[in-house]
Amino acid sequence: MHLRLAIAVLTWCIPAGLVPTAGLVPAADLVLRGGKIVTVDPQFRIVQAMAVHEGRVVALGTDEQIASQIDEQTQIVDLGGRMVLPGLIDSHVHPTGASQYEADHEIPPMETIDDVLNYVRGRAAVVPKGEWIVLQQVFITRLREQRFPTRAELDSVAPDHPVWFRTGPDGSANSLALSENGIDKAFAAKYPDQVAVDPSTGAPTGVIRRSSSILKTRPDKSRKSLSQDERDDRLVELLKDYNRWGITGIIDRNCSDSARAQYARLLQSDRLTTRVRLSRSLSPNAELSQIDQRLDEIASDPLFKQPDPRLAVIGVKVFEDGGMLTGSAYFTRPWGTSTIYGIVDPRYRGMQFIDDDRLEQLVRMCASHGLAFTAHCQGDAAVEALVEAYGRVDHDIPIAPTRSSITHSSFMSPRAIAGAAKLGVGVDLQPAWLYLDARTLVAQFGSERLTHFVPLRSLLEAGVVAGGGSDHMQKIGSLRSVNPYNPFLGMWVAVTRTARWHDEPIHREQALTREQMIRFYTINNAWLMRAEDEIGSLEVGKRADIVVIDRDLLTCSDDEIRDTLVESTWLDGRPVYQSQP
């Protein structure tokens, strides 16, 4: 009998709280003892000690019970009462692009329009005249002024350069950028949903929505070009910083062919220090025959058919609507006119990128290939459209076994939550957005429309598997990154519902308990990774992905959660991060 299976069977037969006696399991390679080990098993048991052999947990219990697993070769970690968690998992990251973002020059934090203009002014001094200056993902919800920089403001600091201030699918352009793309009053009249105009003159204001279809930039030739080895080194640096914050598993939520190849190189060279699962990118509006061919290729990938423990394909991702942070998420009710987002049409509900029929076709094609489907959905109308598509397909092909999900799902409705629970559809949410962006969203929509904004408690009480992610996009650094990937910040937000620069918690009734908070970043995300039988909890037979932290997350004050530090991180029972003494 296989050792793992034998251990599991033997342990199943032993009363709760005990471990196999000497002789039933081999001596441990690693023992952690004298601590508070949070197993995150179904009973959420907490034990004092744990034994690991060949990268897997072989015993859990008291120090005395685990002592029999120790011999002269065993590495012993005396925890001194410290807490141990299963390796933390981020359900939504973009590491390959994020790791390269500052390869050319450091990009400072920006909290005001002046910060933005100072950056553009600085770039205009070094970028040759006529070349584009592009600033990406400085979200207007996170600027004190809560608005886009105007066309005139961008002109004032870079009159000789086309400038594009891009925030997701939307952004703001200066006059040269508009001119180069032929975006004038006549063009704006043809594309009223995409080109914002001054209502008194009809002239474009510079704000463009769903910009990729109508505005093209040119690459800055003066920027540093990285070699393949340099790109790989920067990705390794980022993965090691994930480890520093206890992260042992991630889902890349829009993985290109080049990114898949990059991960494969790191796996082959034994430099992949986190478990990576891939949602492959898919062009949803291509010919159906081309989409079917693409899905055949993805489903035939050896990393889907026979996943490696550290690298595997789980499915595909598409974009169903625009941005909550940028003014194009698709809602059931109008956005409302807005100086924040440059919206002048009171009937405007945002932008749906994939119509309902095509969305159902995509879900059906993915389900028939056994692939996990997910779509970027920010507004409640986009979420409802995807849940309804899942429901129609589920009549013919069960959706739950595919581990399909809703990505972001920032604004939901009780109907969508109930539908996701009934269908077995997961949800991938970003708590840090509540902290960073809710102040602006309250100003735009009022408190009532945020009742089911990042509705964590409602989801978990309904039985939906919801997992915590960051949508980390740019920069290396858990708090300085665009969309911070520090999981303890996310835990703190999930428990407190605190919003930056805002006096009151955002619907505190949606807050998680401490136990739910930990499950949110461990076993729930393991389910989204299709890996909950292997990781996400510390149980006999599972892989020994372990995080030792400096405080008790079950008893510390709320505000102490966000300041948690990791003392060591282990993957398969081997250290991948160790804090300096």
N, C-alpha and C positions, 0 to 999 in steps of 0.2 A: 504494500500500500504506500502511496506517495506520502512523504513526511508531513506535508501541510495538512492533507486530508486526515491522516492518522491523529495528528494533534487535535484537530478540530473535533473529530469523533470522540476522542478520549475526554476532551474538556467538556463537551456537551453532556457527558454522562456524570460529571462531577458536580456536587452541590455548589450553588452560587457562592462566590467569594473564595473558593479554594482553587488550587492549581494542581496540575499533574505532579505526582510524587517522583522522586529521583528514579531514574531508569526509564521513565516513559518518554522523556524528551532529552535531547543531548544537552551538554553543558552550554550555557549561553555565551555568545560572543560579547554581548553587551548587557549590562544590568543597570537600570536606573532605580534608585531606592531612596527612601526617606523623603518623599515628596507628596504632592497632591496631583495625581495623574488623572486627568479628565478623559475618560475613555470615549465619550460621545457614542456609546452603544445605545440600543433602544431604551435601556433603563437609565441612561446617563450616569452610570456608576463612576465613582471616584475611588481610586485605589492608591496604595502607598508605593508600590514597586512594580517593575515590569522587566521581563527578560526577552532578549532578542537573539535569534540564531539565524545566520545566513540571510539577514535583511528582513526577517519577519518576526512578528510578535509570537512568542511561544508560551508565555505565562504572565499572569497578572495576579496581584494579591498583596499581602502584607510583606514587609521585609523578611520576616521569618519564613514565610511560605516560599519566597523566591530564593532564599539562601541556598537551597539544595541545587540550584541551577548554576552555581558559581564554582569554577575551578581556577587553577593558577593562570589560565590563558584569558580569563574573562576580564574585559574592561569594565570597571565599575565607576559609575557617576553618582556621587552622593549629592542629592538635590538640596539638602538643607532646608526642606520644607517648601521649596519653590514649586510653582505650578508647571505642569506639562500639558500641552494640547496636541491633538493630531496636527500634522502639517496643514497650514492654512492654504486656501485655494482662492484665486481670483477668477471669477467667471467671465471676465471681459477685459482683454488687453490687446494692444497693438504693438508688440515689442520691437519688431524689426524696424519699423519707421521711427518709433520713439527713441530708439538707441542712436539713430543717425541724426536726429533733429538739430543738435548743436555741434555737429562735427566741424562746421565752418567757423562759427563764432557763437559765443554765449549770448542767449537772449534773456534779458532781465525780466523780472516780474512786472506786470502792468496792472495797476488798479485805477488809473484815471485816463481820460482822453489825452492829457498832457504827456503821460508816460508813453502812450502810443505815438503821439506826434514826435516826441523826442527820439524814439527809436527810428522812425521813418526818416527824420532829419539826419540822424547819424548814418544811416545806410546810404542816403543820397550823397553823402560826402565821399563814400568809397566805391559805390557802384557806378560804372560808367553811364554818362547821360544817355537816355533813350532805352536803357535796360530796365527790366521790370523789378520792382520791389514788392515782395509778397510777404505778408505777415499772417500766419495761420493760427487759428484757434485761440484768439484772445476774445473770450465771450463777453458780449455787451452786458449780460446779466451780472458779470463780476466787476464791472467798472462802476465807480462811484456815481458817474453821471447817468448810467443806465440808458445808453443810446449808442448808435453807430457814430464813428467820426464822420463828419460831413464831407461832401465832395470838395467844398471850399477849403476846409481845414487841411485835407490831404494835399490839395493844390499848393497851399501856402508853404508847406515844408518840403515838397518835392515837385516843383513846377516843371522840371525837365525829365521826369521819370513817370512811366505808368505805374500806378500804385493799386494794389488789391489787398484790402483788409478782409481776409477770409475767415469765417467762423462756421465750420461745417458746410452745409450746402448753400449758405447765404453769405453775403458780405457787402462791403462798401468800396466803391472805386472812385478814383479821381478822374479829372477831365481827360487826360491823355489815355487812360485805360479804356474809358468809354469810347473815345474817338477811334482808337485802334480797332475796336470791335464793332464799329458802326452803330453804336447804341445812342440814338438821338431821339427827338420828339416823335418822329414818324415810327421808328422802331418800337419805342415804348408803347405807342398806341396799338401796335399789333400784338404785344405781349404784356397786357395790363397786369396779369397775375405775377409776372416775374420781374418787371421793371417798375420800381416805385417812382412816382413823379410828384412834383410840386403841383397841388391841385389848382393853383391860380395861374400857372403858366403851361403846364403839361410837360415841362422839361424834366429829364431824369435827375433824381436827387443823388444818384450814385449807388443806392441800395439795390442789389440784385438778388433775387431768390432763385433757387435751383440753378445756380449760376453755371454749372458745368455744361449745360446745353447751349448757352448763348455767350459766355465770356471765356475767352482763351488767353492764357498768359504765355510768356516765353521764359525758358529757364535762364537764370542768372549765370552767365558763363564765367563770371569771376569767382564763383563759389568753389570751394575745395571739392575735388572728386575723390572718393574713397576706393581703395582696392578691395577685392573680395576679402582678403585677410583682415584688413582694417575694419570692414563692416562686421565680420565675425567676431573680432575682438571687442568691438563696442557692444554687440549683443550679449556676449559673455559677461561683460562688465555690468550690464543691466540685470541679467539673470542673477548674478551674485548679489546685487542690491535687493532684488526680490527676496533672496534667501536671508539677507540681513534682517528683513522684517517678517520672517517666519513663513514666507510663501514658498511652498513646495510644489504647487500645481497651478496651472493657468489654462485658460481657453483663449486662443487667438481667434477673434471674432470676425475676421475678414481676410483670411490667409490667401495670398497670391501664390502663383507658381514659384516665383523667386524666393518668397519667404519659406515655403515648404522645403525647397532645396537647401536653404540656409540652415533650417533646423536639422535636416538630415545630415548635413556636414558636421554640425556640433555633436549629434548623436554618435556618428561614426568615430569622431575623435575623442569621445568620452568627455565632452565639455558641456553637456546639457545637464544643468544642475537643478532644473525644475521639470516636473512632468508637464508635457505640453499636449493639448488636444486642439485640433484644428477645425474651425468652421470655414470651409473653403469659399472663396468669393464666387459669385454667380451673377451674370448679366441677365436680369429678368425679362427684358424686352426684346431679346434676340429671337430669331426664328425658333419655333418649338423643336424642330429637328436638330438645330444646333445645341439647344439646351439639353435635349435628350442625350446627344453625343457627349456633352460635357459631364452630365451626370453618370453616364456609363464609365467615363474615364475616372471620375472620383470614386465610384463604387468599386472599380477594379484596382484601385491603389492598394498595394500590399499593406500600407499603414491603416487601411480601413478593413481589409479582409483578415489580416493577422496583426493586430496592433502590437507595437512594442510597448513595454511597461512605461517607457518615458516619452514616447511620441506616437500619436495616432490621429487619424482623421475621424471625425464624428459626423460631419454633415456639411451643410452649406448655409450661407447667409445672404439675404438681399435687403434692400432698403424700401420700406413701405411708405414712409412719409418723411417730412423734413425735420427741422430742429426745434425742439422746445426752447433752446437757449438763443435761437436766432430768428424766430418768427415764422416758421413754416410747418410746424407740427400740425397734424390733421385732426381737428376737433369736431365734436357733434354740435357744439354751439360756436358762434362767431368769436374770433379773437377779440373784437372790439377795436375801434380806432385807437392808435397808439403813437405817441411821440417816442416811446422806447424803441419800438421795432419798425417805425416808419410805415405804419399801416393807416391808410386813409379810407379804405372801403369798409363800411360797417358790416357788410355781409361776408367778409373774408373769413374762411374757416381753416386756412392752411392748405397744404398741398399733399395730395395722395399720388404717389409715384407709380403705383401698380394698381390697375383696376381690379374689381372683385373677381371677375371671371379669370383673368390671368393669374391672380393670386391663388385661386383654387387649383388651377392647372399645375402651378409650380409645386404646391403642397402635395398634390396627388402623384406627380412624377417623382418627387423625392421619397415619398412614403413607399412607392412601389419599388424603389431601389434600396429601401431599408435605411435611408439617410435621415439624420436629424435635421429638420428644417427650422430655421429661425429667421425672423425679419426685424429690422430696426423699426420700432413703433413707439413714437413719443406721445402722440395725442390719443385721447380716448376713442375717437372714431377709427383711427388706424388699428388700435388694439382690438376693438370689436370686430372689424373686418377680418382680421387674422383669425380670431377665435371662431368666427362663423365659418370661415374657409376650412379650418380644422374639423369643425363639426360636420360639414357636408362630406368631406373625404372619409371621416371616421365611419360613416355608414357602410363603406366598402372595404376600407383598409384601416385596421386599428392604428390610431395615432400614438397611443401611450407607449407601445414598445419601441418606437423610433426615438424617444427622448426629445421630441421636438419642443420648441420653447418660443417665448416672446422676449425679444431683446429690448431692454430699457423699460418698456411698459410704464413709463413715468406717470402718466395719467390713466386711470382705469375707472371702471364703473362696476357696481355690484353684479350686474349681468355678466360682464366679461370675467370677473373673478369666479363666479359660479360656473361659467362655461369651461374655464381652464381647469378647475377642480374636477369637473365631471369627465373631461376628456383625458386627464392625466398629462396636461401640458405644463411644462416648467416655465419659470420666469427668472430673468437675469436683470437685477436692478443695481443702481448706483447710489448708495446713501449719501456720498459726499456731495452729490448735486443738490440735495436738500440743504446742506450746510452752505454751499457756495452760491446758490441761485434762487432759493425760495424767497428771499427779500424782494427780488425783482418780480417774481411770479405773483406774489401777493399784491404788489403794486399794480400789476397788469390785470389780474383776474379777480382779486378779492379772496378772502379766506374760504368762502363756501366752495368755490371751484377746486380748492386744494384738499377737499375732504378725502379723496382717494388718490392723492399725489404720493408716490412711493408708498403704497398702502401695505406696509409690511405685516402688521398684525392681522388685517383682514385676510390677506393671502394665506398666512400660515394657519389661521383658525378655520379657513375653508378647506384646508388640506392640500393646497397648492405647494409644490416644491419650489421654493424661491431661494435663490442664491445671490450672495453679495459680490459685486464686481466694481471696478474702478473706471473702465473705459479709458485706461491710461493711453495717451496719444503721443505726447512729446516730453522730452527731457528725462534725464536720469536723476533720481532723488525723490524719495517717497512723499515729500510734502511740497517740494518746489516744482514738481511735474505738473503739466497741464492735465487736469483730472488726477488728483493725488492717489497713489496706490498704497498708502499706509493703511493696512487693514484695521488697525486699532482706532484710527480716525473714523473709519466706516462703522466700526462697532459702537463707538461713542455716539455717533449721529443716530444709529438705529435705536439706541436706548433712550436718548434725550430729545431727539427731533429738534436739535438746536440749529438755527440759521444765523450765519454771520451777518453782522450789522442790522440785526432784527431783535426786537425786545422779547418776543414770546415764542415758545416752542410751536412748531407747525403741527397741529393736530396730534397732541401728545397721546391720544387714544390709539394711535397707530404704532406706538413704540413697542419694541421687543423686550422680553424678559432677558436676563443674562443667559439662561440656557438656550433660548432661541437665538440669541446673538451669536453664540459659539457655533451652533448647528448651521447657522446662516453662512458661515465662512469655512465650514468643514464638510460634513456629510451631505448637506444639500448640494453644494457645488460638486462633490464627487459624483452625485447622481447626474448632474448636468453633463459631467465628463464621461458618463457611461462607465464609471469606474468605482462605484460604491462598494462592490464586493472586494476591492483591493485596497482602497484608501478611504480617507474621510473620517475614520474612527480608529481607535486603538483596541483591537480585538484579536484574540488568538487566531493566527493564520493570515492576518492582514500584513501589509507592508509596513515597516517601521519608519514612517515619516513622522517626525517628532519635532516639537518646538518647546524649548524651555524658556519661560518668561520670568520677569522680575517682580511680578505681583499677582495677587489672587483676583482674577477677574470676576469671580462670583461674589466677593465680599467688599472689594474696594469701592470708594466713592465713585459716583458717575464721572466726575471730572478727571479722576485718575486713569480711567480707561484709555483715553486718547494719548496719554504719556507713556504707555507701556513700552518697555524695551525688551528685545530678544537677547537672551544670553547665548543660546546655541540653537542651530537648526540642523536636522539630520534627515537624510534621504536614504531609504533602504538601510537604516541603522548606521550610516556613515555620515560624519559631520561635513556639512557644506557651508556652515558659517559658525564662527566662534568669536564672541566678543572679547575685546582686549581687557586683561585684568586691570 
